[in-house]
Structures are given as structure tokens and as C-alpha cells.
Amino acid sequence: MRKSTLKISALGLMLSFASVFGQEKTDTLAVKKAIIATKTEEGVKTVTTSSKEDNNRNVMLNAANNTSPRDVNIGLPSTVGGITILENDLPAVYFFWPELPNKTWRQSVGLEKTGLLKMDQLANTMGDLGFAVNSYSQTGTKDFKLKGKFTTSTFGWLQGDVNVSGPISKNGWTYTAGAFVNYDPSTFKLGFARNVDETKIFRFGLTKYFNDNKGKISILYKYSDSYNVGNYAVFQYGENGKVTELDNFKIGRDSYVVNDGQIKMKDILTGQNYWASMAGNDNRSSAHNIDIFGNYLLNNGWNFKFSTRAHFSKVKMSTIIPLSIFNVDSSAGYTLASNGQAYSGAVGTQLAMHTPETPITSIAGRFTLGKQLGNHNVTFGVLEQYYNVDKFTSNRSFFFQTVGAQPQRLIGPNTDSDGFYNYNAGGEFHSGTENKVSVYGTDEWKVTDNFNVSYGLHLRNHSIDGEFSLTPRTVGFNFTDPNQFTQINKSFFQIAGSLNATYNISKNFGVIANFLYTEENRRLESYSQAFEPNTNKIKSPLGALGIFWNTDYIQLISQATYLKKNNNLNRYNLVNPLNTSQAQNTTVYYDIQTLGWTTDFVLKPFKGFNLHYLVTFQNPVYKKFNFNAFGKDYNYSDNNVLGVAKVLMEIDPSYTIDKWRFWASFRYFSKQYANLTNALYFAPRWETFGGVSYTVNKNLNVGATVINFLNQRGASGTINGAELITDASPYYGKLLTGTYIMPLTGQLSVSFNF
């Protein structure tokens, strides 16, 4: 795929809606009782959930890296942005490309609370499909508070996180200030930098508490600065989806990033050649963020909540994506770029992409009124989101490298003297603004003691105003004429909402029925290539039916869910299976549908012990998936969605005794297809986490965590450049590249709270 980050799809149709819809009769559901939410296992305070937030998943336990939340899988393919991240009820970034959310947001003690927003609430309040991390910044406090956390790992990860807050005056003015710094070498060693991730986030804010407990208002400034380098694994592919490590490359321990970290590009706007680094200033995003938010209780009992944000960022991004591997002998004309020595052996084809400094501005505001009216808990809201990106470009080039740890760049017979070729083939450009204005309303209605209904409706106008280009991006392309740009002026009306009902047949047993619907059209980003995208409405209906059963010892939900999404768009960097040195960028529109069955329960057989278990069976498939590449027509309809397992299971036991807490998390993924034809796949695997925490006293907690304690070393995700492979057998024993889970890693943290 065109855009890539290291991440793992973690869950399937996660209790999709059974635990998603809060009601008084089911407050003892797994959502309410499980304690494995976004609380970290080292002892940071558990977040208190509400009917609008789901605390039944640890979305912060990411098996791929330390920088992002886990991607909650709902039967659709993974997106680059992963799970939506909200901060103070507004998106941390308006759109994840090119400014990924983890460049400006991290799980931190600078956040007062963090939870998982349920799918119906995201549809009702944002008009979007999926789950979302919902976080709130630490505001000023009436009493002095100091909290912090220091984390390290067996690979030298250093993370410091501290926040201080307290009073300024007796008339309600308070302050908050915090700093988050992250220096993470991950588990592999780059040839050009110590750290794979360097991130700094600084916060400062003032809060004014109104008299008579009427509410408060906060103004918060946040500065962020971050870069991140992605990595892939090289492995030998074998029968039954199993992979074997190479003698010269350890999965998760070695770097497949070219050892000097340099890529040569041609600026698509000016035509000038330049070099960019994978680390440091050429791959850095910085942002200034100003939030004003709070609430005020009106005299008539309505609670007025408001949250506004101005976000100004400058984004630069360097990316390398492996495409294919082929073998050459010394007569083929490949030499090492460093010394001109003739090379024979495996050659890796790489796609390099670089976005020069791009200014991005987003302004957003949410205003709501809420009140309990008899048996109705109603909320009415207005949401405004403005976004401007100034001349986004993705310059491209291709190059060859050796295959092994810290590979060297190669000069080939068709490259320039530095080893690069096909400059800006498939390069990208778009510029302009998006604006979304929404009105919405929700109601949680207690019809009778046994019957509860919640519903919501979201109406949105989405407009796009900008420019793009229909000029083909041929090899060596750059823009030379203002007439090469075409104006965009689009406006779309979109509807989203949900309807959910629960009925208690008995005190502890009942049925649930849920329906959710969202609409969207194309974004400005969809115009980045040399064609006008299909702007037909993208519709996502989801329906579910299930049962729940609650006692003092078990809270159980079992539910079947149907989901469909049409008019998906994806761009693939395809490799010709008949000539692996040929690559083509292809855009495909397609539909997806999936039917799933999820069972989730929390078991508490005796004091101190808690067992959470989740299993999902699903069958996500492509529909209307047709395209042409290298002069041949392809049809992948009814193939299984790649990267999504049909069976997902999670087992989370924990035991607390005195000041000790012991916990583990086991996640099972059945066979995952690794290419579009379903010819290649990865064998089933487990992701494992475990740890222990000790509460020294009320102010100090020490914790230890082990990631991948079963030391699984296989690959996961997708196999780059293999989208057109139809017969796996010729690839047994061949070298391929893909993403992977972290190797065995130990982490130690110390948390304090005064």
C-alpha cells in the first residue's frame, strides 16, 4: 500500500455493540467491570468509564511499537491512521496523512483520563465509523498535584513523563504544566541514528473554576515535535504460511532501512534534486496547539460544554517501503554505491517517498447542551472542523539495496550515478481546504424498568475547496505550468446515526439489538493522484443482535454483527509477477462486507482474580474488486480481506493480592492473508504480554512488563509487492518482506503521584 506504519490489527468485531451501549440494567456488563482498559499495567490510575466510553480493552498495548495505540479491528482492513484519537472531544489531528496522530499525541500523565469511545458514540458525535481513543488533558487543580512516570526497556528505551498542577489564587485560578520526552531505539539498530522515535510534548495551561460549582474554563497550550522511522523484516517464506529467519537478518532485531538513511528525490514543484534523511529534520513534524474548553451549568439545569482548538503544524515526512526481492549475478551490472564493488546476490527494490515541509492549519470547535429530562438523557451539539494544507507533495524515487541487516544502497544498470531511478513516477500533489459543519443529537431513553433505547442522529455538510492536477506523473516529472492545476469545489451532505435497544427478560438476562449507519465522501487527499476520484457516497450500515447475562461472578455478552462498506479506495504499488523489477501504481475502488459473531465475558470466581475472555469469528470479504495492471485484468471479488484474521481471541487474567498485581494478556490471530489473491498468508500466531506491579505506598508504584514473552518471531500484516501472486508454491524458500511483532522485550517503569 502507498502509506504504511508499523501496527497490528488487534481485535475483531470487538463486543461491537453489545458492550457498546450503556443502560442502567446492564451496568454490570464487561464494559463496566473489566479493568483492562487504557490503564497501563504498571499501576497508573484506572479510568472511570461512563455509558459513553468503553473500558473493556487495553488499546495502549501495541505489539508492534511503543508509539501508538493498538488498532481495534472491526472487520475492515487496517488504515494508516489506525484508531481515531480524540483529545478534549476533538480529533488530535484532522486527517492522519501526512500528520500522523502519534506525532502530536501520546498516552501521558499529562492526560487527566483516557478511554475508548464506542462505535455508536463516534457515529453520533463525529459522523465516523469505528472506535476512538477519547482523552482529556490534565487541567489546573485546586490542590497541588505532581505525577510522573519513567520508563525504560531492555533495548535502551528512555521515556520521561511529568505533570504538575495546583492553585494560583483563592478566586478559582489554577495552573497545569507538563513535559513528555521519548527516546526510543525500538528493538533494532539503525545505521544512521540511535533512536527510531524521538518525541517531545510540552504543555502549559490555566483553569478558572466558576463559583457555586457551575463549571470551569481552561486554556491549554501544547507544543509537539516528533520523528519516527519505520522498519520491515526480511524472511524466507515457506509452506503453511510459516516464515524462517535468515542467517544474516533477525526479525525484529535487525534494520532493513538503508544504512546511511539517505534518499534522493526530485521536488515535484521545482524540479530540483535534493537529498533527505530518514531521521532528524527531514522527517520531523512540529505543531502548536491551543485549546479552550470547559463547561458551565446553566440556571435552567442544562449543562453547556464547549471545546475549541487551533492547531498549526509543519510536517516533513520520509518513508521507505520495500517492494520486491530478486537475485542477480556479478555480470548484471550492480555495484555497491559506497565503493563501486561489483555485487551479486539478493537485491531489494525500494520505494522512497518524501514530503518537504508542509504547513497545516486546523481549527475545530464542539458545543453541546445536555440535560436529564425525566426518563430521557438528551444532548444536542454543533461541531465545526476546518482544515487547510498548503501544497502537499509526495516526491518519489526508487532504488536498490542489498538484502540483510543495515543494507547498503546499490547502483544498477538503470539507475543514476547515486542509485536512484523513476523519480516522481506516481508522485502526489494537492492543496486547499476542507470544512465540516455538523449538528447532532442523542437520547438515552429509559422506556420502562426493563426496556432501554438509545439513539442519535448526525447531519453534516462537508465541503472541499482546493486544487489538484490531472497531468500524468511520468518518470522524471515535475510541474512546469500553472495551467497544469485544476480547481476542486465540492460539497456533500452526509448522515450518520445509531439506534440501540436492550430488553431485560429477567433481572440478569436480556437481549440487545443495534443498528449503526455512517456516510462519507472523498477527502481532499483523494485528489493527490492524476485523476478525479469517484465521489459517490460511501455508506456503512452495521446491524447487530445478541444476548447478555450478568451475575455477581460472570458478565457475558454474545452477539452477531453484519457490516458493509462500499466504494473504498486504495492505491497499490504493484509488482509485475513476470518481471519483479517492474512496478506500477494502481488505484482500486471496491466494497467490503463481513459477518461476525463475538462472545465476551468477565469471570470473577474468587476475590482478587479476574478473567476476561473474548472470541470473534468473522468472514470479511472483498466485493466488486476489479482492476487492470500490466495489461491484464484482475478480479479479487469474494477474496478474504488481507491482514484480517477470521478468528480472534483474547484472554486476560489478572490477580491482585495485597500490594501486588499480576497480569497477562494473550491475543490469538488465526491465519491472515498477506496478499490480495489470498495465495500467501501468515500462519496463526499469538501476541503475549505480561507483567507485575507493586504499590510501594500511596505515592509510588513500580511495574515490570514483558512484551512477546513467548518470543514469537514470525511476520505479520501484509507482504509488500506480492499483490498479484496467484501461486504460492514458487515462492516457498524465496525471500519476502513484511511487518512483524516486537521481539521479546522487557520494560520497567516507576510511577509517582503526590
N, C-alpha and C positions, 0 to 999 in steps of 0.2 A: 504494500500500500504506500501511497505517497507520503503519508505522515506516520511517524512511529514514535512511541515511547515504550520503555520497558514497564510492562504492567501485566497483571494476571487477572483474568476473569475469575472471580472468587465464588460467586454464588449463582444459583439458577433462579427460577421464579420464586424468589425468597419470600416465603409466607405471603406471597404477593400482596394479598389484601386481607387475608384472614386476620392477621395481627395488625393490619394497617388501619383499621377503622375502630376508633375508640368509642366505647359506650359504657355506661355505668355498670351494666350487668356483667361485662366481661373485663373489668379492671384487673382481674387476676390472670389474664392471659399471659402467654410467654412474653409478649411485648412489655408488660408491666413488671414481670417478676425477674426476668433474666438480668444478670449484671455484667454481661459481656459486651456492653455497648461500646461506645467510643472511649470508655475508661481504659487507660493503659494498665497493663498488668503489674506495673511497678508500684501501684498504690496511689495514683492520683485520684482525687475525689470522684466518685461516681456521679454522673449527671442525672438529675431528676427528670423523668420523662413526663410528657403530657399526652393528651389524646391526639395531639398533632405531631408528635415525634415518636419514632420507633427506637427503643433502646436495646433491641434484641440482636445486634450484630456488632462485632468489633471491626468497623470499617477501617480502622487505622492499622490493622495488622496486614501489611502488604508483603507478600512473599517475594516480590521482585526487587524492591528497593526500599530505602528509608525515607523517601522524599514525598510520597503521595499516599492518599487513602487507597484502600483496595477498591477495585472496580466491581460494583454489585451487578451481577449478570441477571437480566430479565428475559433471556432467550433471544436477544438481538446480538449481532456482532459487536465486539468491543469498538469503542470510539477512541480517538486520540485523547480527547479531553477526559475520558473516563467519567466518573461520577461527578455530578454537578456540585459545586461548592458555593454555599451562601454564607455571607458574613453580615450580621445585623439585618437579616431579611432581604439582602440584595446580593446579586452574583459577585463573587470576588473579582472576576473579570467578565466582561460582557460576552466575549467569544474566545474560545481556547486557542485559536490559531491566529497570529503567531505567539500570543502571550499566554502560555500555559498557566493554569491556576496555581501550580506549586511554585511559580516564580515570585508570587506575592503573598501566598497564604501557606501557613504550616500549622499543624497541631502544636499548641503552645500554651504555657501558663498565662500568656497574655490574652487568652480567651477565657471568659468567665464560665461559659458552658458550651458543650458541643453535643449534637445529637443527629439522628438520621431522620430527615423529613420523609414522610411516607408518600407513596405514589399519588394518592388522591389529593393530598395537600399540595404537592408540586404542580399537579394539573390545575387545581383550583386557583392557586395563588400566582403561579408563574406561567401557566398555559403550556407546560412542557411535560414530556414523558420520561419516567424513570424515577430513581431515588435521588436524594440530595443530602449532603452533609450540611447541616444548619448550625452555624456557630455565632456566638455573640461575644464581642470584645469586652474585656475587663474595663469597667467604668470606675470612676472615683468612688471611694468608700468613706463612710462616716468615721470608721475606726482605722487605725494604721494596720496595713496588711503587707506582708512580704512573703512571696512564694517564688520558688525556683526549682530547677531541675538540671542536673548534669548527667550526660550520657556518654558512654564510650563503648567500644567493641573490641573484639579480638583482632580486628583489622585496622585499628587506629582511628575509628570514628570519634570525633570530638564535637559535642553539641552542648552549648550553654544557653540557658533559658531562665530569665528572671523578670519579675514584675513587682512593682511597689505601688501602693495606693494609700490614701489617707485624707484627712480633713485639711482645709486651708483656713476656714473661718467658721464662726459659730452660726452664720446665717445660711448654711447649706452648701457652700462651695467646697469641692473636693478635687483631688488630682489623681492621675494614674500615669505611670511610665513603665516601659518595659523594653527589653532587648532580647533578641533571639539570634544566635550565631551558629552556623552549621558548617563544619569542615569534614566532609565525608569522602574517604578514598574508596568507598564501597569494598568489594572483595577482590578486585582485580587491579593490576598495576599498569597505569598508562605510561607511555614512553616520554611524555612531554609535560606532565603535571602530576602533583601529588593527589589532588582531590578531584573526584568525579562530580561532586556537588559542593559548591560554595554559595551559601545564602546568608544574608544579613537582613533582619527586620527590626526596625526601631519604632516604638510607639510613644506618644505623649498625648494626654487628654485632660480636659476639665469637665466636671459634672456639677450641675446645680440641682439640689433637691428642693422641690416645692414644699411649701408649708402644708400642714394637715394631711400629709401622706398623699398628696394629689398626684405625685409622679416625679419625674426628673427629666433633665435635658443634658446631653453630653455632646461635646465637640472633640473629635479624636483625629489626630494626625498620625499617619503611618508612612514610613519610608522603607522600601524594599529594594534589594539588589541581589541578583542571583544568576548563576550559570550552572548548567548541568550537561554532562557528556553521557550519551547512551552507548551501550555495548551489545554485541551479539556473540553467540557461540558458534564455533565450527565443530562438527561432529560427523561421524560416519553413520549413515542411515542403514538400517537393517530390516529384516523381516519382522512382522507383527508390531510395527511402529516403534521398535526399540532402537536406541542410539548408543553408539560406542565412542568413548573418548579417544582422541588421538594421542599419540606419544608426545607430541610437541604442543598440545593445547588442552588445558584442563578447563572443563565447562565451569563458568562462574569464577574461575581463579585467574584466567588469562584474558588479556585485552585483544580484541580483533580490530581496534582502531589504529590506523596507520601511525607508525611510531613517532613521527615528527608532529602529528596533529595539524598539519597544514593542508589546505585545499586551495586550488587556483580557480578563480571564477572570472566571468566576464559580466560586467554590470549591464543589465538589460536596458537600462535607461540611457547610459552614456557611451557604452561600447568599450569602456576602459577595462583592461585586465587588472586583477589585483589578487593578493593572497589573503586568506582568512584563517584564523586559528579555531580549533575546536574548543579551546578554553579561553578564559580571560575576556578581554574587551570585545572581541569579535563574536562572542556567544553569550552576551550579557544582557539581561533585562533589568531596568530600574524603573521604579514607579513612586509617585507621590499620591497619597490617598487622604482625602479629607471627608470625614463622616460627621453628620449632625443627626442625632437620633434620640428618641426618648418616648415618653408618654405623659398624658395629662388626663386625670379623671374629671370629666365634666360634671356640673351640678345635677344634671338630669340622669346621671348614672352611666352614661356612655363613656367608654374608655377610648380616648383618641391616641393612636400610636403613629409615629412618624419616623422615617429613616431616609436620609438623603446622602448622596455620595458624589464627589467629584474625583475622578481618577485620571491621572496624567502619567503616561509611561513612554519610555523609549526602549524599543525592543530590537535586539540583534540576535540572530539565531544561526548556528552552524549544525548541520546534520549530515551524517553519512549512513547510507543504507546499503547493505550487501545485496547483490542481485543474483550472481551465479558463480560457479567454480568450474574451471576446465583445466586440462593438462596440456603442457607444451614441452617440447624438447629444446635443446640448445640451438637448433637451427631455425627456430620460429622467429627469432629476432627480438626476444625480450631481454632487457638488461636491468640491473639494479640502478635506480636513479642516483643513489649515493656515490657509486664508484664506477659505473659503466660495465660491471662484470656481467657476462652472459648468464642467463638464468634458465633453468629447466625445472619442471615440477608443476605443482598446482598453482593456478592463477585465479585470484578473486576479482570479479568485476564489481566496482563500487559506484554508487550514485552519490554525488556530493551536492548539497543544497545550502545556500547561504542567503539570509535576509539581512541586508545592510540596515543601519539604524532607521527605524520606522516609528514616527510619532503616533501615539494612540491616545484618544481622549474619550472618556465615557462619563456621562452624567446620569444619575438614576435617583428616583425617589419613590417611596411607597408610603401611602397614607391610608389608615384604616380606622373604622369606628366599630366597636364591638360591645355587646351587652347581652345579659341573660334576660330574656323576655318570657316569663312563665316556663313552659317546657321547651323553649327554643333558645339556643345559644347562637346568636347571629353575628356575622361580621360582614361589613361592606368595605371594599377597598378600591384604591386607584393606584396604578403602577405606571411609571414613566421610565423609559430606558432610551438614552441617546448614545450613539457610538459613532466615532469618526476615526478612520485610519487613513493616513496620508501617504499615498503612493507605496502600497505594499508590493514588494517584489520578492520572488524566489529565484535567484540566479542558480543555474545548474551546470554541472560538468560531470564527466565520467572519468574514472581512472582505474588502473590495475594495481594490485598489490600481491605480495607473497601470502601464502596461507599458513598461519601459525601465530604464535604469541607475538605481540607487538610487531605486526607485519611491516615490511618495507615497501615503499612505492616502486612500481616498475615502469619503465619506458618501453612501449610496444611499437610495432611497425606502423600503427595507425594513430599514434598519439603525437602531441607536440614534444618539444625537447624537455619539458618538465613532466611528461607522463600523462597529460590530460587531453580529452577529446570531447566532441559533441557538445560544445558549450551552448547552453541555453536551449537545447532541444527539450521542448516541453516546459520552458520557463513560464513563470506566472507574474501576473500584474492585476491589481485592482485598486481603486481609490474611491473614497466617498464616505457617505454616512448611512446609518440605519437608525430608524426611530420606531419604538414600540410604545403605544399608549393602550392601557388595559383598564377595564373596570370589571370587578368581580364581586361575588357574594357567596357566603357559605352559611349553612344552618345545620346544627346538631339538634335534632328534634326527638325528645323522649315521648313517643306517642302514648305508650302505656308502660306499666312496670316491666312487661316482658318484650316490648317491641320498640326498637330504636331505629331511626332513619337519619342519615346524614347525607347532605347533597350540596353541590356547589356548581356555579356557572362562571366561566371566564370568557370575556369578549375582548378581542384585541385587534387593533389596527397596526399593521406592520408595513412601513414604507422604506424603500431603498432609493437613494439618490447618489449617483456616482458616475464613474467611467470605467470602461474596460476596453479590450482590443480584440478584434476578430482576425488580426493578422497572424497567420500560422507561425509558430515558433520553430523555425528550421534551424539546422546546425549553424552555430555562429551568429544567431540572431541578436539584434538589438533594435530598439525603436529609434527611427530617424526622422519621423514626420508627425507633427501634431494631428494630422488627418487620420493617423492610424488608431485613434481613440474614438470610442463610441459611448454616447451617454446612456445612463441607466436611470429610468424613472418608473418605479413600480410601487404599487400599493395593494396590500392584501388584507382581507378581513378574515379572522380566524376565531374558531370557537373551541373551547375545552371545558371539561367539567366531569363530575362524577356523581353517582347515586349508589348508596350503600345501605344495606338493611341487615339487622340482626334480630332474631326472634328466639327467646328462651322457651324451649318446650318444657323444661324443668328448671329448677334452681341452678343446676350445674351443667346442663346440656342444651345446646341450641344449634340453629342453622344460620348461615350467613350468605348473602348474595350481594355481588358488587358489579358495577359497570363503570368504566372509565373511557373517556374519549378525548383525544387531542388532535389538533390540526397545526400544520406549519407549511410554509412555502420556502423557496430558496432564500439564502442569505447573500450578502454582498460577496462573500468568499467564493460562492459557487460560480462567479463570473471570472475567476482568475485565469482560466484557460481560454483558448482562441475559439470559443463557440458560445452561443447564447443558450444557457441551460433551460431545461424543461421546468417551468414554474408552476406546473399543475399542483394542486393541493395534495399534501402528504397527510393521510388520515391514519390514525392509530386507535382502533377500537379494542378494548380489553374487557372481557367478561369473566366472572368467577363465581363458583358455587361451592359451599363447603359446610363443615360442621365444627363445633368447638365443645370441649368438655373440660371442666375445671373442678378440682378438689383441692384439699389442703396439701396434697402430695404430688399432684400432676396437673399441669395445664397443657392441653393438647388442642391443636388445630390441624385439620386436614381439608385440602381444598384443590379443586381442579380449575385451571385457568386457560383461557384462549386469548391469543394476542395476534394481531395482524398489523403490518405496516407496509404501505405501498410507496412507490416512487422514490426508493432510496437511490442515492447517487454515490458512486465510489470511483476513484481513479486508481488504476493498477499500473505498476511498472512491469510489464510482461516481458518474459524472455522467450525467444523462439526455441522450442524444444528440438528443432532440427539444426539450429545454429546458435549455441548459447552465448555467442559474442554479440548477437543482435537483441536490442531491447526496444520496446515500444510503449508509449504512454497511452492508455485506453480508458475512456470513461464509459461506465455502465450504469443504466437505470434498472432497478429490479424491485420485487416485492419480497417480503418475508412473512411467514406465518408459523406459529408454534402452539402446540397444545401441551400443557404441563400439569403435573399433579404433585403437590407439595404437602408433606406432613411434618409438623414441627411440635415438639413438646419439651417442657422443662420438668424434670423429676427431682423431688426433694425427699428421699426416703428417710433420712435422719438428719439431725442437727449438724450444720456446718457443711454438708455435702450438697452439691448442686450439679445436675447433669442436663445439659442442653443438647438436643439431637434434632437434626434437620435432614430430610432427604427429599430430593426433587427428581422426578422423571419428566423429561421433556423431549420434544422432537422438532426443533427449529429447522425449517427448510426454505430454500430459495424458490421464488416463483417469478416467471417472466424474465428470466436471466439469460439474455441473448446478446451477443456482440460479435464483431469481426476483428481478427488480428492476424497479421502476416498473411493476408489473402485467404483466410479460412474462417468459416462461420462456426461459432461455438454456442451451445445451448446447455446451461447448467441448471435448468429448472428441475425442481424436486431433489436436488442435491442438498445434503445437510450443510448448514451454516458452518463455516470454518471457525475454529477456535472456541467453539461452544460445546461442552460435554452434554451428553444425553442424560447422564446420571450424575448428580451432585450430592454429596453427603458431608455433613459437618457434625463432629462430636466434640463437645466442650465440657469436660469435667472440671470441677474445682472443689477444693476443700479448705475450710478455714478453721483453725484451732488456735486459741489464744491470740498471740500477735503474729501468727504465721498464716500465709495464704499460699496454697499450692494450686497450680492450674495447668491445663494443657488444652491445645486446640488441634484437632485432626480434620483436614479437609480432603475429601476424595473427589477426584475428577475421572470419569470414565474416558474412553477413547475420544480424542479430539482430532478432528480432521484438520490437516495442516495446509491443504491447498484446495482450490475451488473445485477440482474434479473429484475430490474425495479419494483419490488414488493413494495419497500419502496421509499418514496420520501418526499421532503420538500415542504410545501405549498408556493405559491408565496410570495414574500417579497419585501420591499423597503429598500434601503440604502440611508440615507439622511445626507447631510452636509449643513452647512450654516454659514455665518459669516458677519462681518463688519470690515472695516479697515478705519483708519483716518490718513491722511498725516498731521502731525504736522507742518512740514516745509520740505524744500528740503533735509534735512539730517535725518529726524526722522519719523518713521511710527509705529503706534500701531494697532494691529489687534486682533480680537477675533473670534474663530471658535468653532462651536458646531458639534460634530460627533453624528450621530444617534439621531437627535433631535425629531424624532417621538418615540424614546425609544422602538424600535423593540427588542424583547428579544428572538427571535427564533434561532434555529440552522441552519447551512448551510453546504455545502460541501458534505461529504460522511459520512456514518455510519460505523465505524470500526467493523470488524468481522461479517458483515451481507451480505457478497458477495453471499452466497448460499441460502439465504432465498427466497422462492418462494410464500409464502402465508403470507400476511401482517397481517391478522386478529388475529392470535395467539399472535402477538406482540403488539397489542393495549393494552396499560396500562403497558407494560414492560419497564424496564429501558434500555436505549441505550446511547452510547457516540458518539460525533461528534464535528466538528468545529463550529464556531459561529462568529457573527459580534460583534464588540465592543459595550458595553452598552453606554447609554447617557454619553457623555464626553465633558467637556468644556476645551478649550485651549486658552491661552493668549500668545502673542508674541510681542516683541519690536525689531524693526529693525533699524539700523542706517547705514548711508553711507556718508562718508566725502571724 
